[in-house]
Amino acid sequence: MTMWTLSSIAVYPVKSLDPVYVDQAELLPRGALTGDRQFALFAESGKLINGKQYPAIHQIRAAFDLAEQSVTLSVPQQSAESVRFSLHDDRPELEAWFSDYFQTRVTLRENRETGFPDDLAASGPTIVSTQTYEELSRWFPEVSVAELRLRFRANLEFAGDLPFCEDRLYSAAEPPVQFQIGAVTFDGSNPCKRCVVPSRSPWSGDTDAQFMKTFISKRADTFPDWADRSLFQNMYRLAVNTRLADSQNGVSLRLHVGNSLKILN
């Protein structure tokens, strides 16, 4: 039986801003990590403000205090000043800060039931292996493993055995691949389709025009024989989208760094 180890848990309290690394995390009933993408920014038009559409968001540094439900914001490229806000009590002031930065009226919305996931059909945590990040750092020698984490923004990272071993966690056929982390059972859904964000510096927003082309070429050249290529309309996919298994519905669940990860079928 394949046995790996959960090595990192990242939650992103405000969608598209910086992560917080935690030792443990509870799961919401729909499968998302508690506190992950709990908040999101919206423009006056009603459209989501994210990294895909707003490259300037990468220059914002956000330091969160999860216990206090607060955030300290700064833009080092513009000023050394930082400002602390309560995510609940200082909502008008916080929205005014973002509105000034983006030069449009911004609102901060909250969803404590599901968060604001990218994939509504597979709203569980995204997962990737350390070995995959290490392989990518060989493809892009100027990009460190730590920077790759910020570019690809997966929730869960595990110590596996081979690059792209997370591709064992899904299948195009039914039933879905099920895997267990600690006491929590997930269905693997699909390899995560990527956007322009991983091609950008997570600090400046500057885009590497060759990143996507190089990634696609290398991914095709190194695609594992045992992986399911049918779910790859193109090779610009990385990490795995997940769903909480039906058997877990209504159960209080928690993940811990150090939990074992094992494939069940």
C-alpha positions as CSV (number, residue, x, y, z in Angstrom):
1,M,0.0,0.0,0.0
2,T,1.3,3.5,-1.0
3,M,1.9,5.5,2.2
4,W,2.9,9.2,2.1
5,T,3.0,11.9,4.8
6,L,1.2,15.3,5.0
7,S,3.9,17.8,5.4
8,S,2.2,21.2,5.1
9,I,-1.2,22.8,5.3
10,A,-1.8,26.3,3.8
11,V,-5.0,28.3,4.1
12,Y,-5.6,31.5,2.2
13,P,-8.0,33.6,4.3
14,V,-8.6,36.2,1.6
15,K,-8.7,34.7,-1.9
16,S,-5.6,35.7,-4.0
17,L,-3.7,37.1,-1.0
18,D,-0.9,35.5,1.0
19,P,-1.2,32.1,2.8
20,V,-1.0,31.1,6.4
21,Y,0.7,27.8,7.2
22,V,-1.0,25.9,10.0
23,D,-0.3,22.7,11.8
24,Q,-3.9,21.5,11.8
25,A,-7.1,22.5,10.1
26,E,-10.8,21.6,10.4
27,L,-12.9,20.8,7.3
28,L,-16.2,22.5,6.5
29,P,-19.1,20.2,5.6
30,R,-18.6,20.7,1.9
31,G,-14.9,19.8,2.2
32,A,-13.0,23.1,2.2
33,L,-10.5,23.9,5.0
34,T,-12.0,26.2,7.6
35,G,-10.7,29.7,6.9
36,D,-9.6,29.0,3.4
37,R,-10.8,31.6,0.9
38,Q,-13.3,32.6,3.6
39,F,-13.1,36.1,2.2
40,A,-12.9,37.5,-1.3
41,L,-12.6,40.9,-2.9
42,F,-15.1,42.1,-5.5
43,A,-15.0,45.1,-7.8
44,E,-17.8,47.6,-8.2
45,S,-18.9,45.7,-11.3
46,G,-19.5,42.6,-9.1
47,K,-16.6,40.7,-10.6
48,L,-14.1,38.9,-8.4
49,I,-10.8,40.6,-7.9
50,N,-8.2,37.9,-8.2
51,G,-4.6,37.3,-9.5
52,K,-5.8,36.3,-12.9
53,Q,-7.5,39.6,-13.7
54,Y,-5.6,42.0,-11.4
55,P,-1.7,41.5,-11.5
56,A,-1.3,44.3,-9.1
57,I,-2.7,42.1,-6.3
58,H,0.6,40.3,-6.2
59,Q,2.4,43.3,-4.8
60,I,0.1,43.3,-1.7
61,R,1.6,41.6,1.4
62,A,-0.9,40.3,3.8
63,A,0.0,39.0,7.3
64,F,-3.0,37.3,8.9
65,D,-3.6,36.6,12.6
66,L,-6.2,33.8,12.5
67,A,-7.0,33.9,16.2
68,E,-7.7,37.6,16.1
69,Q,-9.2,37.5,12.6
70,S,-7.1,40.4,11.6
71,V,-4.8,41.3,8.6
72,T,-1.8,43.6,8.3
73,L,-1.5,45.0,4.8
74,S,1.4,46.6,3.0
75,V,2.7,47.3,-0.5
76,P,6.5,47.3,-0.1
77,Q,7.1,48.5,-3.7
78,Q,5.2,51.7,-2.9
79,S,5.8,52.4,0.8
80,A,7.2,50.9,4.0
81,E,3.9,51.7,5.8
82,S,1.7,48.8,7.0
83,V,-1.8,48.9,8.3
84,R,-3.6,46.5,10.5
85,F,-7.4,45.8,10.2
86,S,-9.9,43.5,11.9
87,L,-11.5,41.5,9.1
88,H,-14.9,42.0,10.8
89,D,-14.9,45.2,12.9
90,D,-12.9,47.3,10.4
91,R,-14.7,46.2,7.3
92,P,-15.4,49.8,5.9
93,E,-11.8,50.9,6.5
94,L,-10.5,47.7,5.0
95,E,-12.6,48.1,1.9
96,A,-11.5,51.7,1.6
97,W,-7.8,50.6,1.7
98,F,-8.4,48.1,-1.2
99,S,-10.6,50.6,-3.1
100,D,-7.8,53.2,-2.9
101,Y,-5.2,50.6,-4.1
102,F,-7.2,49.2,-7.0
103,Q,-8.8,52.6,-7.9
104,T,-12.3,51.1,-8.0
105,R,-14.9,50.6,-5.3
106,V,-14.0,47.2,-3.6
107,T,-16.2,45.2,-1.3
108,L,-15.1,42.3,0.9
109,R,-17.5,39.4,1.0
110,E,-17.4,36.4,3.4
111,N,-18.6,32.8,3.0
112,R,-18.2,30.6,6.1
113,E,-20.0,27.6,4.6
114,T,-17.9,26.9,1.5
115,G,-15.4,29.7,1.1
116,F,-14.8,30.9,-2.5
117,P,-13.3,27.9,-4.3
118,D,-12.3,28.0,-8.0
119,D,-13.8,24.6,-8.7
120,L,-17.3,24.5,-7.3
121,A,-17.7,20.8,-8.2
122,A,-14.6,19.8,-6.3
123,S,-14.3,22.3,-3.4
124,G,-12.0,20.3,-1.2
125,P,-8.4,21.3,-0.6
126,T,-5.9,21.1,-3.5
127,I,-3.0,18.8,-3.0
128,V,0.5,18.4,-4.5
129,S,3.7,16.6,-3.5
130,T,7.0,18.2,-2.5
131,Q,8.7,16.0,-5.1
132,T,6.7,17.8,-7.8
133,Y,7.8,21.2,-6.6
134,E,11.4,20.0,-6.5
135,E,11.1,18.8,-10.1
136,L,9.7,22.1,-11.2
137,S,12.6,23.9,-9.6
138,R,14.9,21.9,-11.9
139,W,12.8,23.1,-14.9
140,F,13.0,26.7,-13.7
141,P,16.4,27.0,-11.9
142,E,15.7,30.7,-11.1
143,V,12.5,29.8,-9.1
144,S,12.9,28.2,-5.7
145,V,10.6,25.6,-4.2
146,A,9.4,28.2,-1.7
147,E,8.4,30.5,-4.6
148,L,6.7,27.7,-6.5
149,R,4.5,27.2,-3.5
150,L,3.4,30.8,-3.7
151,R,2.8,30.5,-7.5
152,F,0.7,27.3,-7.4
153,R,-1.1,28.0,-4.1
154,A,-2.0,24.4,-3.2
155,N,-3.6,23.8,0.2
156,L,-2.0,20.5,1.1
157,E,1.6,19.3,0.4
158,F,2.8,15.8,1.1
159,A,6.1,14.0,1.1
160,G,5.7,11.4,-1.6
161,D,8.0,9.2,-3.6
162,L,8.2,10.5,-7.2
163,P,7.6,13.8,-9.0
164,F,3.9,14.1,-9.9
165,C,2.9,11.2,-7.7
166,E,-0.2,13.2,-6.8
167,D,-1.4,12.1,-10.3
168,R,-2.2,8.8,-8.7
169,L,-5.0,10.5,-6.7
170,Y,-7.5,10.8,-9.5
171,S,-8.9,8.8,-12.5
172,A,-11.3,9.5,-15.4
173,A,-13.0,6.2,-14.6
174,E,-15.6,5.5,-12.0
175,P,-15.5,5.1,-9.0
176,P,-13.2,7.9,-8.2
177,V,-9.9,7.3,-6.6
178,Q,-10.3,7.6,-2.8
179,F,-7.5,8.4,-0.5
180,Q,-7.3,9.0,3.3
181,I,-5.3,11.6,5.2
182,G,-5.4,10.7,8.8
183,A,-9.1,10.0,9.4
184,V,-10.4,12.0,6.5
185,T,-11.4,10.4,3.2
186,F,-11.3,12.3,-0.1
187,D,-12.3,11.6,-3.6
188,G,-9.7,12.7,-6.1
189,S,-11.4,14.8,-8.8
190,N,-9.1,16.0,-11.5
191,P,-5.7,17.6,-12.2
192,C,-6.0,21.4,-11.5
193,K,-6.2,23.6,-14.6
194,R,-3.8,26.5,-14.3
195,C,-4.1,30.1,-15.3
196,V,-1.6,32.9,-15.8
197,V,-0.9,33.3,-12.1
198,P,1.9,30.6,-11.8
199,S,3.8,32.4,-14.6
200,R,4.1,35.5,-12.5
201,S,6.4,36.6,-9.7
202,P,4.3,36.3,-6.5
203,W,5.8,39.5,-5.2
204,S,5.9,41.8,-8.2
205,G,3.3,40.4,-10.6
206,D,5.9,40.4,-13.4
207,T,5.2,37.7,-16.0
208,D,7.7,35.3,-17.4
209,A,6.5,35.0,-21.0
210,Q,8.2,31.6,-21.5
211,F,6.9,30.0,-18.3
212,M,3.8,28.4,-19.7
213,K,5.4,27.2,-22.9
214,T,8.3,25.7,-21.0
215,F,6.0,24.1,-18.4
216,I,3.8,22.5,-21.1
217,S,6.8,21.1,-23.0
218,K,8.4,19.7,-19.9
219,R,5.2,18.3,-18.6
220,A,4.6,16.4,-21.8
221,D,8.2,15.1,-21.9
222,T,8.0,13.8,-18.4
223,F,4.4,12.7,-18.2
224,P,4.3,9.5,-16.1
225,D,3.4,6.2,-17.9
226,W,1.0,5.4,-15.0
227,A,-0.9,8.7,-15.1
228,D,-4.3,9.2,-16.8
229,R,-3.6,11.5,-19.8
230,S,-7.3,11.6,-20.8
231,L,-8.0,14.4,-18.3
232,F,-5.3,16.6,-19.8
233,Q,-6.8,18.6,-22.6
234,N,-3.4,20.4,-22.4
235,M,-0.4,19.9,-20.2
236,Y,-0.8,23.1,-18.2
237,R,-2.2,21.3,-15.2
238,L,-0.7,20.8,-11.7
239,A,-1.9,19.6,-8.3
240,V,-5.2,17.7,-7.7
241,N,-8.7,19.1,-7.0
242,T,-10.6,17.0,-4.4
243,R,-14.0,16.4,-2.8
244,L,-14.8,15.2,0.6
245,A,-16.0,11.6,0.2
246,D,-19.8,11.1,0.8
247,S,-19.1,8.8,3.7
248,Q,-17.6,11.8,5.6
249,N,-20.7,14.0,5.4
250,G,-21.9,15.2,8.8
251,V,-18.7,14.1,10.5
252,S,-16.4,16.5,12.3
253,L,-13.0,16.2,10.6
254,R,-9.5,17.6,11.1
255,L,-6.2,17.3,9.3
256,H,-2.8,17.4,11.0
257,V,0.7,17.9,9.6
258,G,2.3,14.5,10.0
259,N,-0.9,12.5,9.1
260,S,-0.3,9.6,6.8
261,L,-1.8,9.6,3.3
262,K,-2.8,6.4,1.7
263,I,-4.7,5.4,-1.4
264,L,-7.7,3.2,-0.6
265,N,-8.6,1.8,-4.0
